[in-house]
Amino acid sequence: MRKGIHPEGYRMVAFKDMSNGDVFITRSTAPSKENLEYEGTTYPLVKLEISRTSHPYYTGKTKLVDTAGRIDKFKTKYAKFKK
């Protein structure tokens, strides 16, 4: 393995999923300006929009897209331009 290509300064960091509030701790070099106290210890905080606990692929829950409603809305909006 080549030397000098991996980052230095790994530390324990709290990653928080903002969509469901799940927090997990792992080693990272990700920069952080905020801290989070978790189970009695203060960690640098990195906020995530989506993680393994909220992503549809991992949870098995998909979002229902109302395509029929959007099509009807489009047709009524542009019906006045019909010849």
C-alpha positions as CSV (number, residue, x, y, z in Angstrom):
1,M,0.0,0.0,0.0
2,R,1.3,3.5,-0.9
3,K,2.4,5.7,2.0
4,G,1.1,9.2,2.5
5,I,-2.2,8.9,0.6
6,H,-4.5,8.4,3.6
7,P,-5.6,11.3,5.7
8,E,-4.3,11.9,9.2
9,G,-6.3,12.9,12.2
10,Y,-9.1,10.3,12.5
11,R,-11.3,11.0,15.5
12,M,-14.6,9.8,16.8
13,V,-17.4,11.8,15.2
14,A,-21.2,11.8,15.7
15,F,-23.3,11.6,12.5
16,K,-26.9,12.7,12.9
17,D,-29.6,11.9,10.4
18,M,-31.8,15.1,10.3
19,S,-34.8,13.4,8.8
20,N,-35.3,11.0,11.7
21,G,-32.9,12.0,14.5
22,D,-30.8,8.8,14.4
23,V,-27.2,9.3,15.7
24,F,-24.3,7.0,15.1
25,I,-20.7,7.3,16.1
26,T,-17.7,6.4,13.9
27,R,-14.2,7.4,13.1
28,S,-13.9,10.2,10.5
29,T,-11.8,13.1,9.3
30,A,-14.9,15.1,8.3
31,P,-14.7,18.8,9.4
32,S,-17.3,20.0,11.9
33,K,-18.2,23.3,13.6
34,E,-20.8,21.9,16.0
35,N,-20.6,19.4,18.9
36,L,-23.1,16.9,20.2
37,E,-23.2,15.3,23.6
38,Y,-24.2,11.7,23.2
39,E,-24.3,9.2,26.0
40,G,-22.2,11.4,28.3
41,T,-19.4,12.2,25.7
42,T,-19.1,15.2,23.5
43,Y,-18.4,14.5,19.8
44,P,-17.9,16.7,16.7
45,L,-21.3,16.7,14.9
46,V,-21.8,16.1,11.2
47,K,-25.4,16.5,10.0
48,L,-26.8,14.2,7.3
49,E,-29.9,14.6,5.2
50,I,-30.3,10.9,4.7
51,S,-28.6,7.8,6.1
52,R,-29.0,4.0,6.3
53,T,-31.9,4.4,8.7
54,S,-34.0,6.7,6.5
55,H,-33.0,5.8,2.9
56,P,-35.8,3.9,1.0
57,Y,-33.3,1.3,-0.3
58,Y,-32.3,0.2,3.2
59,T,-35.7,0.6,4.9
60,G,-37.8,-1.0,2.2
61,K,-40.3,1.9,2.3
62,T,-40.8,3.8,-0.9
63,K,-42.5,7.1,-1.3
64,L,-45.7,7.1,-3.2
65,V,-45.6,9.6,-6.1
66,D,-49.0,11.0,-7.1
67,T,-48.5,11.1,-10.9
68,A,-52.2,11.1,-11.7
69,G,-52.8,14.2,-9.6
70,R,-50.0,16.0,-11.3
71,I,-51.2,15.1,-14.8
72,D,-54.8,16.2,-14.0
73,K,-53.4,19.5,-12.6
74,F,-51.4,20.0,-15.8
75,K,-54.4,19.3,-18.1
76,T,-56.7,21.7,-16.3
77,K,-54.0,24.4,-16.2
78,Y,-53.4,24.2,-20.0
79,A,-56.9,23.4,-21.1
80,K,-57.6,27.0,-22.0
81,F,-54.9,26.9,-24.7
82,K,-56.6,24.1,-26.6
83,K,-57.9,25.0,-30.1
